[in-house]
């Protein structure tokens, strides 16, 4: 045994479990009077936020919530859900944030499957939540969020408790405890469940801490930034930013609903410097009427993820003064784990080439141990030729603990010592990953693999196309062929013939859509196109 392994044991002085809860405590101790959260006319300092989270944690403790219990939140981006990222784990419990756009059946399933003991819910969601609760086989404690800034005049009371009054039953001197083990669960997020019941993804304190620090480094985030919450905090815990921003003494500006005019107003009023958003949100920003826009007074840094962005979006955002970086990840990886890190050698390329590069998923974050593109059967990496398709595999401390109550699904997802993403991609010679499609979205026509994303990127360059989605349409001769669904830019009509001709200019014949359908595309709350709904049409 080496001397390095003798009399050099872990102890309470040199080893403390990692947890993002320490970021809030530090912010309170060093910057107590700095603004932390802004929502309409509500403003809280770090001292305020800390006191409120302690009291809520204490109130949970008083009603018997303990280590390993689940506390669910169904809430918009308001201070309550931000506070829940601290108050719930401070009580030892696990935070379960639920998508506000889910139907009653799915909400009921999640509350049942997660063993939720408490549900904190915005009163505006009363219709679906009451339906869900009526089918539950167990009784859970309901705490209403009453928001004077939302139209809740016709919203019925859901629970017997109300957030502020419940919070005030807590003790501000409550002795909250750090996790005993950094592997301890901190949150539970459910996947979209497009092919059956959603799966519960479990995060631990260690991963959440490392995601926070890794995100700050990868995005070059400064202290005292002003962060706008466009990404829902129920989605991958808002990509982890409720834990990241306190570490940087940043201000969190809450946006309850996606409203482009409101986004520009908040950027202007609060000097917003950073926000994240799906490509569809960026599309809404660039397509906003001039009357809804405000000229930026400072550069605004934007992360985009959730769906592969068309390259044209980078050009449009840059023209408005936004600097966009493309990142990639999944619910199972705490959010984004790769970034399209910029290489100075690319500055000499023309703008179109630069934007094509920016649309890549890129290279691993500092907090990600491994990203590879492999043949999922052999687990051998594909050649770095930018052509050979494989599946993105991920490993590191920001891969989930596993799926809640689903050992088989966990084992399958982690087979071979890597997390299987389900995303098909190529690896370029420079080591940058570029997604070709989800494995379920790839189109196989006459034995040829066709990337729906490649066709979507082409269509997005047409001036009349606002959003494009391409799926496989059954075909007697070829098995399946590409079909495009299009949302048009307002006041810029086009035709099926024109778009097919436009695609023929740059795409191989077998990749050109054989049909174009004009409609409003079905989307998730985070802006992803629900392609399974489009496929149902066939």
C-alpha positions in Angstrom: 0.0 0.0 0.0 1.3 3.5 -0.9 2.0 6.2 1.7 -0.6 8.2 -0.3 -3.2 5.7 0.9 -2.1 5.6 4.5 -3.3 8.0 7.2 -4.9 10.3 4.6 -8.5 9.4 5.1 -11.6 11.4 4.4 -12.9 13.4 7.3 -15.4 16.2 7.9 -12.6 18.8 7.4 -11.5 17.7 4.0 -14.5 16.0 2.5 -18.0 17.5 2.2 -20.7 16.1 -0.1 -21.2 18.4 -3.1 -24.6 20.1 -3.2 -25.9 23.3 -5.0 -27.6 24.2 -1.7 -24.4 25.8 -0.7 -24.6 28.4 -3.5 -27.7 30.0 -1.9 -26.1 30.0 1.6 -23.0 31.7 0.2 -25.0 34.3 -1.7 -27.0 35.1 1.4 -23.8 35.4 3.5 -21.8 37.6 1.1 -24.5 39.5 -0.8 -27.5 39.6 1.5 -28.9 42.9 0.2 -28.4 42.3 -3.5 -31.5 41.7 -5.7 -31.9 38.0 -6.3 -35.3 37.5 -7.9 -37.6 39.9 -9.7 -41.1 39.1 -10.8 -43.3 42.0 -11.8 -43.3 44.2 -8.7 -42.1 41.5 -6.4 -38.4 41.8 -5.6 -36.4 39.6 -3.2 -32.8 40.0 -2.0 -30.6 37.0 -1.2 -31.4 37.4 2.5 -35.1 37.3 1.6 -34.8 34.2 -0.6 -32.8 32.4 2.0 -35.3 33.2 4.7 -38.2 32.2 2.6 -36.7 28.8 1.6 -35.7 28.0 5.2 -39.3 28.8 6.3 -40.8 26.7 3.6 -38.4 23.8 4.4 -39.4 24.1 8.0 -43.1 24.1 7.2 -42.6 20.9 5.2 -40.8 19.4 8.1 -43.6 20.3 10.4 -46.1 18.4 8.4 -43.9 15.3 8.4 -42.0 15.6 5.1 -38.6 13.8 5.5 -35.7 12.5 3.6 -36.7 10.6 0.5 -40.2 12.0 0.3 -41.4 13.5 -3.0 -42.7 17.1 -3.2 -44.2 18.0 -6.6 -44.6 21.4 -8.2 -46.9 22.3 -11.0 -46.0 26.0 -11.5 -45.2 28.7 -14.0 -41.8 30.5 -13.9 -42.5 32.5 -10.7 -40.5 32.8 -7.5 -42.2 29.9 -5.8 -40.8 27.2 -8.1 -37.3 28.9 -7.9 -37.5 28.7 -4.1 -38.6 25.0 -4.4 -35.2 24.1 -5.8 -33.8 24.9 -2.4 -36.6 24.5 0.2 -37.6 21.0 -0.9 -34.0 19.5 -0.7 -33.3 21.5 2.4 -36.1 19.4 4.1 -34.4 16.2 2.8 -37.1 15.7 0.2 -36.9 15.3 -3.5 -38.2 18.0 -5.9 -40.5 16.8 -8.7 -41.3 19.6 -11.2 -44.2 18.7 -13.5 -44.9 20.0 -17.0 -47.8 22.5 -16.7 -49.2 21.5 -20.2 -49.8 17.9 -19.3 -53.3 16.4 -19.4 -55.1 15.2 -16.2 -54.3 11.5 -16.9 -50.6 12.0 -17.1 -50.5 14.4 -14.1 -52.3 11.7 -12.1 -49.8 9.1 -13.3 -46.8 11.2 -12.2 -48.3 12.0 -8.8 -49.1 8.3 -8.2 -45.8 6.9 -9.6 -43.6 9.5 -7.8 -45.2 8.8 -4.4 -45.8 12.5 -4.1 -46.7 13.6 -0.5 -47.3 17.3 -1.4 -48.3 19.1 -4.5 -47.6 22.8 -4.8 -49.7 24.1 -7.7 -50.6 27.3 -9.5 -54.3 28.0 -9.2 -54.6 28.7 -12.9 -54.1 25.0 -13.5 -57.1 24.1 -11.5 -59.1 22.4 -14.3 -56.7 19.6 -15.2 -55.3 19.3 -11.7 -58.8 18.8 -10.1 -59.5 16.1 -12.7 -56.2 14.4 -11.9 -56.7 14.5 -8.1 -60.2 13.0 -8.5 -58.6 9.8 -9.9 -55.8 9.4 -7.3 -56.0 6.5 -5.0 -54.3 8.4 -2.2 -54.6 11.7 -0.4 -51.9 14.3 -0.8 -51.4 17.7 0.6 -52.2 20.5 -1.9 -50.7 24.0 -1.6 -52.1 26.7 -3.9 -50.0 29.4 -5.5 -52.1 32.5 -5.8 -50.6 34.9 -8.3 -52.1 38.5 -8.5 -50.2 39.0 -11.8 -52.1 36.2 -13.6 -55.8 36.2 -14.5 -57.0 33.9 -11.7 -60.4 35.5 -11.3 -62.1 32.5 -12.7 -59.7 30.0 -11.2 -61.0 27.8 -8.4 -59.3 27.0 -5.2 -57.5 23.6 -5.4 -56.1 22.9 -2.0 -56.8 23.9 1.6 -53.4 25.6 2.0 -52.0 28.6 0.2 -48.2 29.1 -0.5 -47.5 32.3 1.4 -49.5 31.4 4.5 -48.1 27.9 4.5 -44.5 29.3 4.2 -45.2 31.6 7.2 -46.0 28.5 9.4 -42.2 27.7 9.1 -39.4 28.7 11.4 -36.7 31.0 9.9 -34.2 29.5 12.3 -34.9 25.9 11.1 -31.7 23.8 11.2 -31.7 22.4 7.6 -29.1 19.8 6.7 -26.9 19.2 3.8 -27.2 15.7 2.2 -25.5 13.0 4.0 -24.3 11.6 0.7 -23.8 13.6 -2.5 -25.4 10.6 -4.4 -28.7 11.4 -2.5 -31.5 12.3 -4.8 -32.3 16.0 -5.2 -34.9 16.0 -8.0 -37.2 13.9 -10.1 -38.1 14.9 -13.7 -40.4 13.0 -16.0 -39.7 12.5 -19.7 -42.4 13.4 -22.3 -43.7 9.9 -22.6 -44.6 10.0 -26.3 -44.5 6.2 -26.6 -46.2 5.2 -23.3 -46.1 6.4 -19.7 -43.3 9.0 -18.9 -40.2 7.8 -17.2 -39.0 9.4 -14.0 -35.4 10.7 -14.2 -33.6 11.0 -10.9 -30.8 13.6 -10.3 -28.4 13.6 -7.3 -26.8 16.5 -5.5 -23.4 15.9 -6.9 -24.6 16.1 -10.5 -26.6 19.2 -9.9 -23.5 20.9 -8.3 -21.3 19.9 -11.2 -23.9 21.0 -13.8 -24.0 24.4 -12.2 -20.2 24.9 -12.2 -19.8 23.4 -15.7 -22.5 25.6 -17.2 -20.9 28.7 -15.8 -17.5 27.8 -17.3 -18.8 26.6 -20.7 -20.8 29.8 -21.2 -18.2 32.2 -19.7 -20.9 33.5 -17.4 -19.8 36.5 -15.3 -20.8 37.5 -11.8 -23.8 39.8 -11.4 -25.4 38.7 -14.7 -29.1 39.3 -15.3 -30.8 36.0 -16.3 -34.3 35.8 -17.8 -36.2 32.6 -17.2 -37.6 31.6 -20.6 -36.8 27.9 -20.2 -39.5 26.5 -17.9 -38.1 25.7 -14.5 -40.1 22.4 -14.7 -37.9 21.3 -17.7 -34.6 19.7 -16.5 -34.9 22.1 -13.5 -34.7 25.0 -15.9 -31.5 23.5 -17.4 -30.0 23.8 -13.8 -30.0 27.6 -13.8 -31.9 28.0 -10.5 -28.8 26.5 -9.0 -26.2 28.2 -11.2 -27.4 31.8 -10.9 -27.0 32.1 -7.1 -23.4 30.8 -7.4 -22.7 33.9 -9.6 -24.8 36.4 -7.5 -26.9 36.9 -10.6 -30.4 38.3 -10.8 -33.2 36.0 -11.9 -36.0 37.8 -13.8 -39.1 35.6 -13.9 -41.1 35.3 -17.1 -44.4 33.6 -16.4 -45.5 33.0 -20.0 -43.7 33.1 -23.3 -44.6 36.5 -24.7 -42.2 38.0 -27.2 -43.3 41.6 -26.5 -42.8 40.9 -22.8 -39.4 39.4 -23.5 -38.1 42.5 -25.2 -39.6 44.7 -22.4 -37.9 42.7 -19.7 -34.6 42.7 -21.5 -34.8 46.5 -21.8 -36.1 47.2 -18.3 -33.7 44.8 -16.3 -30.7 44.9 -18.7 -31.0 41.2 -19.3 -27.6 39.7 -20.3 -28.4 35.9 -20.6 -31.3 33.6 -21.3 -31.9 30.1 -22.7 -34.5 29.1 -25.2 -35.5 26.4 -27.7 -35.0 27.3 -31.4 -38.8 28.0 -31.7 -38.5 30.8 -29.1 -35.6 32.3 -31.1 -37.8 32.0 -34.2 -40.6 33.9 -32.3 -38.1 36.6 -31.4 -36.7 37.1 -34.9 -40.2 37.0 -36.3 -41.7 39.5 -33.9 -43.4 42.6 -35.4 -41.2 45.7 -35.3 -43.8 47.3 -32.9 -43.1 44.5 -30.3 -39.3 44.9 -30.4 -37.0 47.1 -28.5 -33.5 47.8 -29.6 -30.9 46.1 -27.4 -28.8 48.4 -25.2 -26.3 45.6 -24.5 -25.3 42.3 -26.1 -27.5 39.5 -24.9 -26.1 36.0 -24.7 -28.4 33.1 -25.6 -28.2 29.3 -25.3 -30.4 27.3 -27.6 -31.2 23.7 -27.2 -34.1 21.3 -27.2 -34.2 20.7 -31.0 -31.5 21.1 -33.6 -31.7 24.7 -34.8 -31.7 25.6 -38.5 -28.5 27.5 -39.3 -30.5 30.5 -40.6 -31.6 31.3 -37.0 -28.1 32.3 -36.0 -27.9 34.9 -38.7 -31.3 36.4 -37.8 -30.5 36.6 -34.1 -27.1 38.2 -34.7 -28.8 40.9 -36.8 -30.9 41.8 -33.7 -27.8 41.9 -31.4 -28.1 38.4 -29.8 -25.1 36.1 -29.6 -26.3 32.5 -29.7 -24.5 29.4 -28.7 -25.9 26.0 -29.5 -25.8 23.3 -26.8 -27.2 19.8 -26.5 -28.4 17.5 -23.8 -31.3 15.5 -22.5 -33.5 15.2 -19.4 -31.3 12.2 -18.5 -28.2 14.4 -18.5 -29.4 17.3 -16.3 -29.7 19.4 -19.4 -27.0 20.4 -21.8 -23.7 18.4 -21.9 -22.2 19.6 -25.2 -21.6 23.0 -26.7 -20.6 24.3 -30.1 -17.4 25.9 -28.7 -16.1 28.4 -31.2 -12.7 28.0 -32.9 -11.0 31.2 -34.0 -9.9 29.6 -37.2 -13.5 29.7 -38.3 -13.6 33.5 -38.2 -12.3 33.6 -41.8 -15.2 31.5 -43.1 -18.2 33.2 -44.8 -21.3 33.8 -42.7 -23.3 30.9 -44.1 -20.4 28.5 -43.4 -20.1 29.9 -39.9 -23.8 29.4 -39.2 -23.7 25.9 -40.5 -20.9 25.2 -37.9 -22.9 26.9 -35.2 -25.8 24.4 -35.8 -23.6 21.5 -34.7 -24.1 20.0 -31.3 -20.4 20.3 -30.7 -18.0 19.0 -28.1 -18.3 18.0 -24.4 -18.8 20.5 -21.6 -16.0 20.7 -19.0 -18.3 18.7 -16.6 -18.9 15.9 -19.1 -16.4 13.0 -19.1 -17.2 11.5 -22.4 -19.2 12.1 -25.6 -18.9 9.6 -28.5 -20.8 8.5 -31.6 -21.0 4.7 -31.7 -22.6 1.8 -33.4 -25.2 0.9 -30.7 -24.9 -2.8 -31.4 -21.1 -3.2 -31.4 -20.4 -0.1 -29.1 -17.5 0.8 -31.5 -17.0 4.5 -32.4 -17.9 5.4 -35.9 -15.2 7.0 -38.2 -14.7 10.7 -37.8 -15.7 11.4 -41.4 -18.8 13.6 -41.0 -20.8 10.9 -42.8 -21.1 7.7 -40.9 -24.1 7.7 -38.6 -24.1 6.3 -35.1 -25.8 7.0 -31.8 -24.6 9.7 -29.4 -23.3 8.1 -26.2 -22.6 10.0 -23.0 -20.8 9.3 -19.7 -20.0 11.4 -16.7 -21.2 12.7 -13.4 -24.1 14.5 -15.0 -25.8 11.4 -16.3 -28.9 10.6 -14.2 -28.9 8.1 -11.3 -31.4 6.2 -13.3 -35.1 5.9 -14.0 -37.3 5.9 -10.9 -38.7 2.4 -10.2 -37.6 1.1 -13.6 -34.5 -1.1 -13.3 -34.9 -2.6 -16.8 -35.1 0.8 -18.5 -32.1 2.0 -16.5 -30.0 -1.0 -17.4 -31.0 -0.7 -21.1 -30.1 3.0 -21.2 -26.7 2.5 -19.5 -25.8 -0.7 -21.5 -22.0 -1.0 -22.2 -21.1 1.6 -19.6 -22.5 4.6 -21.7 -25.8 6.4 -21.6 -27.6 5.7 -24.9 -29.2 9.0 -26.1 -31.3 7.7 -28.9 -30.0 10.6 -31.1 -28.3 9.6 -34.4 -25.3 11.7 -35.4 -22.0 11.9 -37.2 -18.6 12.9 -35.8 -16.7 15.4 -37.9 -12.9 15.1 -38.3 -12.4 17.9 -35.8 -14.3 16.0 -33.1 -17.5 18.0 -33.3 -20.8 16.1 -33.2 -23.7 16.9 -35.6 -27.1 15.3 -35.0 -28.7 13.7 -38.1 -32.0 12.7 -36.3 -33.6 11.0 -33.4 -33.5 7.2 -34.1 -37.3 7.2 -34.4 -37.3 10.2 -36.8 -34.8 8.9 -39.4 -36.5 8.3 -42.8 -35.5 5.2 -44.6 -36.6 5.5 -48.3 -35.6 2.8 -50.7 -32.9 1.6 -48.3 -31.4 5.1 -48.0 -31.2 6.9 -44.7 -32.6 10.4 -44.9 -32.1 13.0 -42.1 -35.3 14.9 -41.5 -33.2 17.7 -39.9 -31.2 18.2 -43.1 -34.5 18.8 -45.0 -35.8 21.0 -42.2 -32.7 23.2 -42.3 -33.1 23.6 -46.1 -36.7 24.6 -45.8 -36.0 27.1 -43.0 -33.9 29.1 -45.4 -36.9 29.9 -47.5 -38.2 33.4 -46.7 -41.8 32.2 -46.3 -41.0 29.4 -43.9 -41.3 30.2 -40.2 -41.0 26.6 -38.9 -40.6 23.3 -40.7 -41.0 19.7 -39.5 -40.3 16.6 -41.7 -41.6 13.1 -41.0 -41.8 9.8 -42.9 -44.9 9.2 -45.0 -45.7 5.6 -45.9 -45.1 4.8 -49.6 -45.9 1.7 -51.5 -42.8 1.9 -53.8 -40.1 3.3 -51.5 -41.4 2.2 -48.1 -41.5 5.7 -46.8 -40.8 9.2 -48.2 -40.3 12.7 -46.6 -43.3 14.8 -46.0 -42.9 18.4 -44.8 -45.3 20.3 -42.4 -44.9 24.0 -42.6 -45.8 27.1 -40.5 -45.6 30.1 -42.8 -44.3 33.5 -42.0 -47.3 35.9 -41.7 -48.0 37.8 -44.9 -45.4 35.8 -46.9 -47.5 33.1 -48.6 -45.9 30.3 -50.6 -47.0 27.1 -52.3 -46.2 23.4 -52.2 -44.7 23.6 -55.7 -42.4 26.5 -54.8 -41.1 24.8 -51.7 -40.4 21.5 -53.4 -38.6 23.4 -56.2 -36.6 25.3 -53.6 -35.5 22.0 -52.0 -34.5 20.5 -55.4 -31.9 23.3 -55.7 -29.7 21.9 -53.0 -31.0 18.4 -51.9 -30.6 15.1 -53.7 -33.8 14.0 -55.4 -34.6 11.2 -52.9 -34.4 13.7 -50.0 -36.9 16.2 -51.5 -40.3 16.2 -49.7 -42.9 14.5 -51.8 -45.7 16.4 -50.0 -46.0 19.7 -48.2 -48.7 20.4 -45.6 -49.4 23.9 -44.3 -50.6 24.0 -40.7 -49.8 25.1 -37.1 -47.3 22.6 -35.8 -48.0 20.8 -32.5 -45.4 21.7 -29.9 -44.4 20.8 -26.3 -44.1 23.5 -23.7 -40.4 23.8 -24.4 -40.9 24.3 -28.1 -40.1 20.9 -29.4 -42.2 19.8 -32.4 -44.3 16.8 -31.6 -43.5 14.7 -34.6 -45.4 11.7 -33.3 -48.6 13.8 -33.7 -47.6 14.6 -37.3 -46.9 10.9 -38.0 -50.4 10.1 -36.7 -51.8 11.9 -39.8 -50.6 9.0 -41.9 
